[in-house]
């Protein structure tokens, strides 16, 4: 059986979405689900395509206990590839909206992925508006903001794992 495919999405794919992918891959590995689930990341814009993960987010991941190396090359998501994913986890409402508009352009009969916010899986997120669920961009702040971003992302992981188990059981 082909793996369940999860995609994390942010703007440039050098900070939040690749960090989320690292966090999620590690959680799946610790739960013994890594052979059943593929995790990728992408950006909504092409400006930094081909660049590595930002050094500041790498340092934050390392400080939070994630093992190196963090092999990553920024890339932009396109419609054809989007349709190959099962669950898309967006960092902001704008990212989610971009993915939904792209999925709306899918050929007739194609099955679009489920597109939702990363933080929708946090405890207490039920009932919050999508606009309240953004993983804020630490880009223009200091190292502490990057550390906070990783810690903030970790809160959603148990809920994401629960959803992954549900999706796997439906197969």
N, C-alpha and C positions, 0 to 999 in steps of 0.2 A: 504494500500500500504506500502511496506517495505521502510524504510528510505534510502536516498542517503547516501552512506558510503564514508567518506574521511579519508585517512591515511597520517599522517606526518611521515617522515622517516629521521633519522640521523644515526650516527655510533653506539653509545651505548644505546641510548634511555634514557639518564638521564639528558640531557641538552636542546639541540635545539628542537628536535621533540616533547617532552612533553610540552615545553613552547609554541611551535607553536599550539599545540592542545588546550592549555588553552586559548590562544589568540583567536583562531578560535571559540571555543565553546562560549566564551563570546560574540563575535560579532554576532554569529547566534542567541543567546538568545536575544540580544538587538534588532535584526531584526525580531524576532518572528518566526524564521526558525528552532529553536532547536528541535522541535517535528518531523521535516521532514528530519533532517540530523544527522547522527551519525558520531562522530569524534573519531579517535583512533590514537595511535602513536606506533612506533616500531623502532628497531635498525637493522642494517645489521650484527652486530657481537654479540656474546654471552658473552663476557668477563664480563659484569656487569649485566647480567640477574638477575632479582630478587631484584635489588637495588632500593631505592627511587630516586626521582628527586634530583639533586644536590642542596645543600643549597644556593649556590650563584645565581642560576637561579630563585629559589623560592623567594629570597630577591628582585631580579630585577622585577619579576612579581608583587610582593606586592608593590614595589615602583611605578610601573606604574599603580597601581590602580586595579589590579585583586584581587578579594576576595579569601581568603583561605577558606577551605583547598584545597591543591593541591594533591589529592590522586593519587598516581602513583606508579607503579612497572615496572621496565625496562623489556622489552621482545624483543625477536628476531623474525623477520618476516620469515615465511616459505612459500613455494609455495602454499600449499593448502589454507592457509589463505589469501595470496596475491590476489588470484583469487576472493575472496569474497568482495573486495573493488571496488568502482567505479572510484575514483580519488585518485592517490597517489601523494603527494607533497613532493618532495625530497629537502634536504637542500644543497646538492652539486651535481655536475655532476657525481661524483663517486657513490653516493647513487642512483641516477637515473639509471646509467648504471647497477648497481647491480640488481636493480628491473627489468629492461628490460631483462637482461639475465635470470633472474628467470622466468619472464613471458613467455619467449621464450620456456621454458621447459614445458609449460602447455599442458595438454592433448588436442588432436585434438577436435575441436568443442567448447572448453572453450573460454569464452570471457575475455581477459585480461583487467585490469583497464587502464585508461588513466594515464600515468606516465609523470609528468612534474616537473619543478622546482618551488619551493615556490615563489621565487622572479620574476618569469616570469609574475606575475600578478601586479607588481609594475608599476606605471606610468613611461613611458619612457623606459620600458624594451623591447619593440617591436624591433626586429632586432638585439638585443644583442645575442652573442654566449652563449651557455649554460655555458661555462667556466667563463663567466663574471657575472653569476647569483648566485654564492654560498652565502649561509648564513655562514659566517666565524665562525669557532669554537673558542669560547672564553676561552676554557678550561685552557690553560696555561698562561692566562693573569689575570689581577686584576678584581675587582668587576665592574669597569667602563666598561670593555669589555662585561660583562654579561648584564649590563643595556643597552648598545648600541645594543646588539643582539636583545633584546625585542623591542626596538624602531625601529630597522631596519625591524623586522618582521611585525610590524604594518602597514608599508607602503603598503604591498601587500594585506592587508585584504579587502579593497573595491573591488579590482579586483577579488579576490577569491569569494567574495559574489556575484558579478555579474555573474561569471561562474557557481556558485551553482544555481542561479536562472534560468540560461539557461538550465542546466542539469535537474532541476526539471520540467521545462516547457516541456521538451522533453519526459517526462514519460507518 
